[in-house]
Amino acid sequence: MADTVTKPRTKVRTKVERPRLHKVILVNDDYTPREFVVTVLKGEFRMTDDQAYKVMITAHRLGVCVVAVFTKDVAETKATRATDAGRAKGYPLLFTTEPEE
C-alpha cells in the first residue's frame, strides 16, 4: 500500500490597499488678485462662489489653506493646472501637494 500525503490547499488573497491621498494646498502671495484666485478655485476645483471665497480668505489670513484631497495623480494634476493658470496671467499663484497623514 502506498502512502499518500495530501497537502492542505491554501488560498492566497492579495491585499489591496487604498491609494494614499494627497492634499492640494493654496499658498498665499501678495500679488495675485483675490478675484482671480476665486475664479481659479471655481474653475479647477468646481467650488461655489462661497466655498472659493472662504478658501481664498483662509489662505490669505493663515498663509496656506488645504483646498481639497485627492489621489496623488489627481492632486498633482489639479495643482499644476491651477498654478499654470496663474502663471499664464503673470501671477505668482502657487498650489502645492503633500501626502495626507
RATAMO-V936249 format. One record per helix or strand of 3 or more residues. SS is the DSSP state (H for helix, E for strand). FROM is the first residue (numbers start at 1). LEN is the number of residues. If there is no record, write none. Layout:
SS_FROM_LEN, SS_FROM_LEN
//
This chain:
E_21_7, H_34_12, H_49_14, E_64_8, H_72_17, E_94_6
//
